[in-house]
Amino acid sequence: MASDQFISVPEAGTTLGVSESTIWRMIRRGALQSILRGGRRLVSVKTLDDPQRPRKVDT
């Protein structure tokens, strides 16, 4: 995971079209990989692009 790129929780929410609270829930349940760097929680970009992760569907 060292070569992975990471983005902030707010950026991850914008990317997925969900709230920051939803991103935090996804991190807690293990649906998104994250690291703590310099006191900030960063989300792995690779896990945002995971085709196995459920997607939000507009109706």
C-alpha positions in Angstrom: 0.0 0.0 0.0 3.1 2.3 0.2 2.8 3.2 -3.5 -0.9 3.8 -3.2 -2.2 7.4 -3.6 -4.4 8.8 -0.8 -7.0 11.6 -0.6 -8.7 13.3 2.4 -12.1 12.1 3.7 -13.9 15.2 2.3 -12.3 14.5 -1.2 -13.4 10.9 -1.0 -16.9 12.0 -0.2 -17.0 14.3 -3.2 -15.5 11.6 -5.4 -18.2 9.1 -4.4 -21.0 11.6 -4.2 -21.7 10.8 -0.5 -21.3 12.6 2.8 -18.2 12.6 5.0 -20.2 10.7 7.6 -20.8 7.9 5.0 -17.1 7.8 4.2 -16.3 7.5 8.0 -18.8 4.6 8.2 -17.2 2.9 5.2 -13.8 3.2 6.8 -15.0 1.8 10.1 -16.6 -1.2 8.5 -13.6 -1.9 6.3 -15.2 -1.0 3.0 -12.5 1.6 2.4 -8.8 1.3 3.2 -7.3 4.3 5.0 -4.2 5.5 6.8 -3.5 8.0 9.5 -0.7 10.4 8.3 0.2 13.6 10.2 -3.0 13.4 12.3 -5.2 13.2 9.2 -7.2 10.2 8.0 -6.5 9.6 4.3 -8.4 7.2 2.0 -6.8 4.9 -0.5 -7.7 6.0 -4.1 -7.4 2.4 -5.1 -10.3 1.3 -2.9 -12.5 4.1 -4.3 -12.0 2.5 -7.8 -12.7 -1.1 -6.5 -15.3 -2.6 -8.8 -16.5 -4.9 -6.0 -17.5 -1.9 -3.8 -21.2 -1.1 -4.0 -22.1 2.0 -5.9 -24.6 4.7 -5.3 -27.3 4.5 -8.0 -29.3 7.6 -9.1 -33.0 6.9 -9.7 
